[in-house]
Amino acid sequence: MDKNGREEKFIDMVKQNERVIYKVCSFYASEEDPLNDLYQDVVCNLWAAYPKFRGECSASTWIYRVALNTCISNFRKKKRASQNIDLYQLQDAFIQSEDLTDEIKEMYRLIHQLKNLERAIILLYLEEKSYQEIADITGLSLSNVAVKLKRIKEKLIKMSNL
């Protein structure tokens, strides 16, 4: 495939999955890492990795994996640079729409208090990904996904009762 054909195919794939990329980025955005900067980092990493994409999984699964890895890596870099990252800075990134009910806003506030992997798993669950898709994206076993999801749900319930 020539360079122009490859670029067009990549651009189409990104456009088709733009919502997925923004959704993942919104969970990790902060004042230090605005949503659009994270989005740009994800697209750059997708482009760099695109020649190695062999289609062994769906494009959306691959995009989720790259987006999550990019956002988590970026979060870790910032955490090392600044040892005192306030997790509450993350909560406003996704809770900005007036369309969200108070219950949903509270749920997202609690989700932002979870660890990175827990946040990634619950994000995929809320996106209605199957346990198998979550396992493929995160690299966890199917049974580990089920156990982690159960524990995350219990943790969120416990946090909401505090």
MDAnalysis code that builds the backbone (N, CA, C; Angstrom):
import MDAnalysis as mda
import numpy as np

u = mda.Universe.empty(486, n_residues=162, atom_resindex=np.repeat(np.arange(162), 3), trajectory=True)
u.add_TopologyAttr("name", ["N", "CA", "C"] * 162)
u.add_TopologyAttr("resid", np.arange(1, 163))
u.add_TopologyAttr("resname", ["MET", "ASP", "LYS", "ASN", "GLY", "ARG", "GLU", "GLU", "LYS", "PHE", "ILE", "ASP", "MET", "VAL", "LYS", "GLN", "ASN", "GLU", "ARG", "VAL", "ILE", "TYR", "LYS", "VAL", "CYS", "SER", "PHE", "TYR", "ALA", "SER", "GLU", "GLU", "ASP", "PRO", "LEU", "ASN", "ASP", "LEU", "TYR", "GLN", "ASP", "VAL", "VAL", "CYS", "ASN", "LEU", "TRP", "ALA", "ALA", "TYR", "PRO", "LYS", "PHE", "ARG", "GLY", "GLU", "CYS", "SER", "ALA", "SER", "THR", "TRP", "ILE", "TYR", "ARG", "VAL", "ALA", "LEU", "ASN", "THR", "CYS", "ILE", "SER", "ASN", "PHE", "ARG", "LYS", "LYS", "LYS", "ARG", "ALA", "SER", "GLN", "ASN", "ILE", "ASP", "LEU", "TYR", "GLN", "LEU", "GLN", "ASP", "ALA", "PHE", "ILE", "GLN", "SER", "GLU", "ASP", "LEU", "THR", "ASP", "GLU", "ILE", "LYS", "GLU", "MET", "TYR", "ARG", "LEU", "ILE", "HIS", "GLN", "LEU", "LYS", "ASN", "LEU", "GLU", "ARG", "ALA", "ILE", "ILE", "LEU", "LEU", "TYR", "LEU", "GLU", "GLU", "LYS", "SER", "TYR", "GLN", "GLU", "ILE", "ALA", "ASP", "ILE", "THR", "GLY", "LEU", "SER", "LEU", "SER", "ASN", "VAL", "ALA", "VAL", "LYS", "LEU", "LYS", "ARG", "ILE", "LYS", "GLU", "LYS", "LEU", "ILE", "LYS", "MET", "SER", "ASN", "LEU"])
u.atoms.positions = np.array([
    [0.855, -1.181, 0.000],
    [0.000, 0.000, 0.000],
    [0.900, 1.243, 0.000],
    [0.584, 2.220, -0.863],
    [1.399, 3.426, -0.933],
    [1.157, 4.319, 0.294],
    [2.020, 5.301, 0.440],
    [1.987, 6.178, 1.624],
    [0.647, 6.903, 1.757],
    [0.127, 7.430, 0.653],
    [-1.146, 8.159, 0.706],
    [-2.308, 7.247, 1.103],
    [-2.314, 6.026, 0.577],
    [-3.361, 5.072, 0.925],
    [-3.311, 4.695, 2.396],
    [-2.101, 4.532, 2.917],
    [-1.916, 4.193, 4.326],
    [-2.390, 5.342, 5.213],
    [-2.044, 6.571, 4.825],
    [-2.466, 7.746, 5.598],
    [-3.989, 7.887, 5.598],
    [-4.607, 7.699, 4.447],
    [-6.066, 7.804, 4.352],
    [-6.750, 6.746, 5.206],
    [-6.231, 5.528, 5.161],
    [-6.806, 4.441, 5.955],
    [-6.671, 4.749, 7.451],
    [-5.519, 5.278, 7.850],
    [-5.298, 5.642, 9.253],
    [-6.257, 6.755, 9.680],
    [-6.381, 7.782, 8.870],
    [-7.267, 8.910, 9.185],
    [-8.707, 8.435, 9.316],
    [-9.144, 7.573, 8.419],
    [-10.511, 7.018, 8.508],
    [-10.705, 6.238, 9.803],
    [-9.701, 5.435, 10.163],
    [-9.790, 4.639, 11.381],
    [-9.884, 5.549, 12.610],
    [-9.083, 6.608, 12.650],
    [-9.116, 7.541, 13.778],
    [-10.464, 8.261, 13.831],
    [-10.967, 8.688, 12.687],
    [-12.271, 9.363, 12.660],
    [-13.380, 8.441, 13.153],
    [-13.343, 7.189, 12.761],
    [-14.368, 6.228, 13.189],
    [-14.311, 5.968, 14.693],
    [-13.143, 6.129, 15.285],
    [-12.948, 5.826, 16.705],
    [-12.657, 7.073, 17.532],
    [-12.952, 8.222, 16.995],
    [-12.668, 9.488, 17.673],
    [-13.338, 9.560, 19.046],
    [-14.578, 9.108, 19.136],
    [-15.322, 9.130, 20.395],
    [-14.629, 8.283, 21.454],
    [-14.126, 7.134, 21.043],
    [-13.410, 6.238, 21.955],
    [-12.166, 6.937, 22.501],
    [-11.415, 7.573, 21.623],
    [-10.185, 8.246, 22.038],
    [-10.503, 9.368, 23.016],
    [-11.501, 10.190, 22.692],
    [-11.880, 11.278, 23.595],
    [-12.371, 10.754, 24.938],
    [-13.112, 9.667, 24.914],
    [-13.645, 9.095, 26.158],
    [-12.499, 8.668, 27.078],
    [-11.541, 7.951, 26.532],
    [-10.393, 7.510, 27.336],
    [-9.614, 8.724, 27.843],
    [-9.348, 9.661, 26.965],
    [-8.584, 10.856, 27.352],
    [-9.301, 11.661, 28.431],
    [-10.619, 11.714, 28.358],
    [-11.369, 12.515, 29.335],
    [-11.215, 11.969, 30.750],
    [-10.985, 10.673, 30.879],
    [-10.812, 10.070, 32.202],
    [-9.451, 10.398, 32.805],
    [-8.494, 10.821, 31.996],
    [-7.143, 11.086, 32.480],
    [-6.728, 12.544, 32.322],
    [-7.605, 13.375, 31.792],
    [-7.283, 14.788, 31.591],
    [-7.196, 15.509, 32.928],
    [-6.366, 16.523, 32.964],
    [-6.210, 17.356, 34.162],
    [-5.773, 18.738, 33.712],
    [-5.547, 19.610, 34.674],
    [-5.065, 20.945, 34.313],
    [-3.697, 20.859, 33.645],
    [-2.857, 19.934, 34.124],
    [-1.517, 19.771, 33.541],
    [-1.565, 19.066, 32.188],
    [-2.562, 18.217, 32.012],
    [-2.740, 17.465, 30.770],
    [-4.139, 17.692, 30.234],
    [-4.346, 18.797, 29.524],
    [-5.678, 19.068, 28.972],
    [-6.103, 17.968, 27.997],
    [-7.396, 17.835, 27.853],
    [-7.987, 16.800, 27.016],
    [-7.399, 16.792, 25.607],
    [-7.298, 17.938, 24.989],
    [-6.810, 17.996, 23.607],
    [-5.342, 17.590, 23.496],
    [-4.535, 17.887, 24.525],
    [-3.135, 17.466, 24.512],
    [-3.026, 15.948, 24.598],
    [-3.831, 15.355, 25.484],
    [-3.829, 13.896, 25.591],
    [-4.296, 13.263, 24.282],
    [-5.355, 13.838, 23.699],
    [-5.871, 13.325, 22.426],
    [-4.762, 13.343, 21.368],
    [-4.041, 14.441, 21.301],
    [-2.960, 14.565, 20.327],
    [-1.864, 13.535, 20.596],
    [-1.511, 13.328, 21.860],
    [-0.503, 12.324, 22.205],
    [-0.958, 10.927, 21.768],
    [-2.227, 10.621, 22.001],
    [-2.763, 9.311, 21.616],
    [-2.689, 9.136, 20.101],
    [-3.116, 10.138, 19.355],
    [-3.096, 10.031, 17.883],
    [-1.656, 9.895, 17.384],
    [-0.737, 10.621, 17.978],
    [0.682, 10.493, 17.589],
    [1.199, 9.078, 17.855],
    [0.837, 8.534, 19.021],
    [1.264, 7.173, 19.339],
    [0.589, 6.144, 18.436],
    [-0.659, 6.392, 18.090],
    [-1.346, 5.504, 17.147],
    [-0.629, 5.510, 15.794],
    [-0.271, 6.702, 15.330],
    [0.405, 6.818, 14.039],
    [1.761, 6.122, 14.075],
    [2.498, 6.302, 15.185],
    [3.807, 5.662, 15.302],
    [3.684, 4.135, 15.320],
    [2.618, 3.639, 15.931],
    [2.437, 2.190, 16.048],
    [1.671, 1.591, 14.868],
    [1.072, 2.424, 14.044],
    [0.205, 1.943, 12.959],
    [0.889, 0.954, 12.011],
    [2.132, 1.177, 11.626],
    [2.768, 0.199, 10.722],
    [2.860, -1.208, 11.332],
    [2.837, -1.295, 12.659],
    [2.941, -2.602, 13.326],
    [1.577, -3.228, 13.589],
    [0.497, -2.475, 13.341],
    [-0.852, -3.008, 13.558],
    [-1.138, -4.054, 12.484],
    [-1.337, -5.295, 12.936],
    [-1.525, -6.410, 12.001],
    [-2.974, -6.841, 11.892],
    [-3.856, -6.218, 12.629],
    [-5.265, -6.569, 12.550],
    [-5.619, -7.851, 13.269],
    [-4.768, -8.281, 14.226],
    [-5.053, -9.499, 14.986],
    [-6.230, -9.291, 15.945],
    [-6.500, -8.027, 16.266],
    [-7.677, -7.671, 17.060],
    [-8.392, -6.566, 16.279],
    [-9.564, -6.177, 16.739],
    [-10.282, -5.129, 16.024],
    [-9.552, -3.798, 16.180],
    [-9.795, -2.893, 15.271],
    [-9.161, -1.576, 15.331],
    [-9.543, -0.855, 16.625],
    [-10.801, -0.982, 17.048],
    [-11.218, -0.281, 18.273],
    [-10.523, -0.853, 19.500],
    [-10.311, -2.161, 19.541],
    [-9.581, -2.769, 20.656],
    [-8.149, -2.253, 20.688],
    [-7.504, -2.224, 19.540],
    [-6.135, -1.724, 19.437],
    [-6.070, -0.255, 19.849],
    [-7.032, 0.544, 19.400],
    [-7.062, 1.964, 19.731],
    [-7.265, 2.161, 21.236],
    [-8.182, 1.397, 21.830],
    [-8.372, 1.464, 23.284],
    [-7.058, 1.179, 24.001],
    [-6.380, 0.129, 23.579],
    [-5.137, -0.277, 24.234],
    [-4.088, 0.826, 24.143],
    [-3.888, 1.387, 22.961],
    [-2.903, 2.453, 22.777],
    [-3.308, 3.701, 23.566],
    [-4.597, 4.046, 23.515],
    [-5.075, 5.235, 24.225],
    [-4.886, 5.080, 25.737],
    [-5.279, 3.934, 26.271],
    [-5.104, 3.708, 27.714],
    [-3.635, 3.726, 28.107],
    [-2.806, 3.037, 27.338],
    [-1.372, 3.019, 27.649],
    [-0.765, 4.414, 27.579],
    [-1.162, 5.195, 26.586],
    [-0.652, 6.558, 26.451],
    [-1.067, 7.410, 27.649],
    [-2.336, 7.369, 27.997],
    [-2.842, 8.188, 29.097],
    [-2.256, 7.761, 30.438],
    [-2.169, 6.469, 30.668],
    [-1.604, 5.981, 31.927],
    [-0.122, 6.313, 32.006],
    [0.608, 6.146, 30.923],
    [2.034, 6.491, 30.910],
    [2.237, 7.976, 31.173],
    [1.403, 8.783, 30.538],
    [1.491, 10.227, 30.733],
    [1.205, 10.586, 32.186],
    [0.193, 9.944, 32.762],
    [-0.166, 10.170, 34.170],
    [1.000, 9.790, 35.079],
    [1.637, 8.656, 34.806],
    [2.773, 8.206, 35.628],
    [3.948, 9.162, 35.533],
    [4.222, 9.664, 34.322],
    [5.316, 10.629, 34.156],
    [5.068, 11.871, 34.990],
    [3.849, 12.376, 34.932],
    [3.505, 13.575, 35.703],
    [3.591, 13.297, 37.191],
    [3.181, 12.089, 37.593],
    [3.208, 11.730, 39.009],
    [4.645, 11.701, 39.517],
    [5.564, 11.160, 38.703],
    [6.968, 11.131, 39.107],
    [7.550, 12.532, 39.164],
    [7.158, 13.373, 38.219],
    [7.671, 14.739, 38.194],
    [7.145, 15.552, 39.367],
    [5.918, 15.306, 39.749],
    [5.295, 16.005, 40.863],
    [4.755, 14.955, 41.821],
    [5.436, 14.732, 42.894],
    [5.088, 13.658, 43.813],
    [3.724, 13.842, 44.458],
    [3.184, 15.049, 44.485],
    [1.913, 15.305, 45.155],
    [0.809, 15.662, 44.176],
    [0.437, 14.744, 43.321],
    [-0.670, 14.982, 42.401],
    [-1.967, 14.832, 43.174],
    [-2.802, 15.833, 43.066],
    [-4.095, 15.801, 43.736],
    [-5.095, 15.091, 42.831],
    [-5.605, 13.951, 43.280],
    [-6.550, 13.194, 42.459],
    [-7.824, 13.965, 42.181],
    [-8.145, 14.931, 43.012],
    [-9.359, 15.710, 42.788],
    [-9.238, 16.600, 41.561],
    [-8.007, 16.852, 41.096],
    [-7.832, 17.623, 39.868],
    [-8.407, 16.855, 38.685],
    [-8.405, 15.533, 38.769],
    [-8.872, 14.706, 37.666],
    [-10.390, 14.670, 37.555],
    [-11.076, 14.906, 38.661],
    [-12.518, 14.706, 38.668],
    [-13.273, 15.669, 37.762],
    [-12.764, 16.860, 37.556],
    [-13.488, 17.842, 36.760],
    [-13.378, 17.591, 35.264],
    [-12.457, 16.742, 34.847],
    [-12.218, 16.532, 33.428],
    [-13.437, 15.985, 32.702],
    [-14.163, 15.092, 33.341],
    [-15.292, 14.478, 32.662],
    [-16.634, 15.006, 33.162],
    [-16.624, 15.635, 34.310],
    [-17.879, 16.072, 34.929],
    [-18.128, 17.539, 34.586],
    [-18.290, 17.842, 33.313],
    [-18.498, 19.226, 32.933],
    [-19.803, 19.449, 32.179],
    [-20.431, 18.399, 31.758],
    [-21.652, 18.545, 30.975],
    [-22.855, 18.799, 31.878],
    [-23.672, 19.766, 31.485],
    [-24.898, 20.049, 32.233],
    [-25.919, 18.930, 32.041],
    [-25.710, 18.091, 31.032],
    [-26.644, 17.010, 30.739],
    [-26.580, 15.882, 31.765],
    [-25.511, 15.818, 32.544],
    [-25.347, 14.724, 33.487],
    [-26.156, 14.967, 34.753],
    [-26.784, 13.912, 35.234],
    [-27.534, 14.010, 36.488],
    [-26.551, 14.048, 37.649],
    [-27.051, 14.425, 38.817],
    [-26.194, 14.474, 40.003],
    [-25.629, 13.091, 40.326],
    [-26.435, 12.050, 40.140],
    [-25.967, 10.691, 40.428],
    [-24.819, 10.291, 39.507],
    [-24.930, 10.635, 38.239],
    [-23.877, 10.294, 37.284],
    [-22.624, 11.110, 37.578],
    [-22.791, 12.374, 37.904],
    [-21.633, 13.197, 38.268],
    [-20.914, 12.613, 39.480],
    [-21.686, 12.162, 40.462],
    [-21.091, 11.549, 41.650],
    [-20.369, 10.256, 41.284],
    [-20.970, 9.457, 40.400],
    [-20.332, 8.220, 39.972],
    [-18.981, 8.510, 39.313],
    [-18.935, 9.492, 38.430],
    [-17.672, 9.827, 37.778],
    [-16.660, 10.402, 38.758],
    [-17.124, 11.145, 39.736],
    [-16.214, 11.671, 40.761],
    [-15.565, 10.512, 41.515],
    [-16.363, 9.514, 41.845],
    [-15.840, 8.340, 42.545],
    [-14.904, 7.538, 41.642],
    [-15.259, 7.395, 40.379],
    [-14.403, 6.658, 39.441],
    [-13.033, 7.309, 39.346],
    [-12.995, 8.631, 39.373],
    [-11.712, 9.331, 39.276],
    [-10.830, 9.107, 40.490],
    [-11.367, 8.558, 41.543],
    [-10.582, 8.266, 42.735],
    [-9.982, 6.857, 42.692],
    [-10.359, 6.078, 41.696],
    [-9.842, 4.718, 41.553],
    [-8.415, 4.734, 41.016],
    [-7.741, 3.610, 41.163],
    [-6.404, 3.439, 40.592],
    [-6.541, 3.392, 39.074],
    [-5.423, 3.602, 38.373],
    [-5.444, 3.683, 36.908],
    [-6.059, 2.458, 36.245],
    [-5.645, 1.265, 36.638],
    [-6.173, 0.064, 36.003],
    [-7.650, -0.101, 36.316],
    [-8.043, 0.181, 37.549],
    [-9.458, 0.088, 37.914],
    [-10.283, 1.056, 37.087],
    [-9.760, 2.267, 36.913],
    [-10.457, 3.281, 36.124],
    [-10.593, 2.830, 34.675],
    [-9.543, 2.237, 34.138],
    [-9.582, 1.760, 32.760],
    [-10.621, 0.646, 32.592],
    [-10.652, -0.274, 33.542],
    [-11.592, -1.398, 33.460],
    [-13.032, -0.903, 33.543],
    [-13.316, -0.022, 34.485],
    [-14.694, 0.460, 34.639],
    [-15.095, 1.321, 33.436],
    [-14.154, 2.061, 32.877],
    [-14.431, 2.838, 31.663],
    [-14.875, 1.912, 30.544],
    [-14.137, 0.834, 30.341],
    [-14.486, -0.119, 29.287],
    [-15.829, -0.788, 29.576],
    [-16.084, -1.087, 30.836],
    [-17.360, -1.683, 31.231],
    [-18.511, -0.721, 30.933],
    [-18.317, 0.547, 31.264],
    [-19.352, 1.549, 31.001],
    [-19.556, 1.776, 29.508],
    [-18.539, 1.479, 28.727],
    [-18.649, 1.560, 27.268],
    [-19.302, 0.307, 26.695],
    [-19.770, -0.569, 27.596],
    [-20.455, -1.797, 27.227],
    [-19.579, -2.770, 26.446],
    [-18.293, -2.778, 26.777],
    [-17.389, -3.765, 26.197],
    [-17.607, -5.084, 26.926],
    [-17.487, -6.174, 26.194],
    [-17.632, -7.494, 26.810],
    [-16.414, -7.769, 27.689],
    [-16.552, -8.739, 28.565],
    [-15.423, -9.123, 29.418],
    [-14.235, -9.538, 28.551],
    [-14.504, -10.225, 27.452],
    [-13.431, -10.652, 26.564],
    [-12.737, -9.446, 25.933],
    [-13.508, -8.453, 25.501],
    [-12.903, -7.249, 24.923],
    [-12.074, -6.513, 25.967],
    [-12.580, -6.427, 27.194],
    [-11.828, -5.776, 28.270],
    [-10.519, -6.535, 28.512],
    [-10.591, -7.865, 28.509],
    [-9.388, -8.680, 28.693],
    [-8.388, -8.426, 27.566],
    [-8.879, -8.375, 26.333],
    [-8.008, -8.132, 25.183],
    [-7.332, -6.768, 25.266],
    [-8.087, -5.762, 25.670],
    [-7.557, -4.401, 25.720],
    [-6.563, -4.228, 26.862],
    [-6.882, -4.770, 28.022],
    [-6.035, -4.561, 29.206],
    [-4.920, -5.583, 29.348],
    [-5.047, -6.718, 28.655],
    [-4.044, -7.761, 28.786],
    [-4.278, -8.664, 29.987],
    [-5.421, -8.522, 30.648],
    [-5.766, -9.369, 31.789],
    [-6.455, -10.639, 31.288],
    [-6.491, -11.648, 32.140],
    [-7.243, -12.852, 31.790],
    [-8.725, -12.560, 31.959],
    [-9.544, -13.359, 31.317],
    [-10.990, -13.191, 31.388],
    [-11.487, -13.303, 32.826],
    [-10.995, -14.283, 33.560],
    [-11.432, -14.448, 34.952],
    [-10.948, -13.291, 35.826],
    [-9.764, -12.769, 35.536],
    [-9.248, -11.626, 36.299],
    [-10.101, -10.385, 36.060],
    [-10.564, -10.203, 34.831],
    [-11.457, -9.079, 34.523],
    [-12.735, -9.196, 35.339],
    [-13.313, -10.389, 35.389],
    [-14.557, -10.589, 36.135],
    [-14.354, -10.289, 37.618],
    [-13.256, -10.778, 38.187],
    [-12.979, -10.550, 39.611],
    [-12.755, -9.060, 39.871],
    [-11.938, -8.430, 39.027],
    [-11.640, -7.011, 39.220],
    [-12.900, -6.154, 39.088],
    [-13.740, -6.467, 38.113],
    [-14.974, -5.695, 37.948],
    [-15.873, -5.819, 39.175],
    [-15.986, -7.021, 39.705],
    [-16.799, -7.224, 40.900],
    [-16.241, -6.396, 42.064],
    [-14.927, -6.422, 42.232],
    [-14.295, -5.670, 43.320],
    [-14.421, -4.158, 43.111],
    [-14.297, -3.725, 41.879],
    [-14.426, -2.293, 41.586],
    [-15.839, -1.819, 41.899],
    [-16.832, -2.602, 41.489],
    [-18.224, -2.232, 41.778],
    [-18.453, -2.159, 43.282],
    [-17.938, -3.142, 44.020],
    [-18.074, -3.134, 45.477],
    [-17.368, -1.929, 46.086],
    [-16.211, -1.608, 45.557],
    [-15.442, -0.459, 46.047],
    [-16.204, 0.846, 45.802],
    [-16.788, 0.981, 44.612],
    [-17.550, 2.178, 44.301],
    [-18.781, 2.307, 45.201],
    [-19.438, 1.201, 45.462],
    [-20.608, 1.223, 46.364],
    [-20.172, 1.650, 47.758],
    [-19.076, 1.082, 48.222],
    [-18.553, 1.418, 49.551],
    [-18.168, 2.906, 49.619],
    [-17.520, 3.395, 48.566],
    [-17.118, 4.804, 48.527],
    [-18.334, 5.727, 48.528],
    [-19.398, 5.302, 47.872],
    [-20.587, 6.167, 47.786],
    [-21.330, 6.230, 49.106],
    [-21.111, 5.247, 49.971],
    [-21.783, 5.226, 51.273],
    [-21.016, 5.960, 52.365],
    [-19.838, 6.436, 52.062],
    [-19.030, 7.133, 53.081],
    [-19.543, 8.516, 53.368],
])
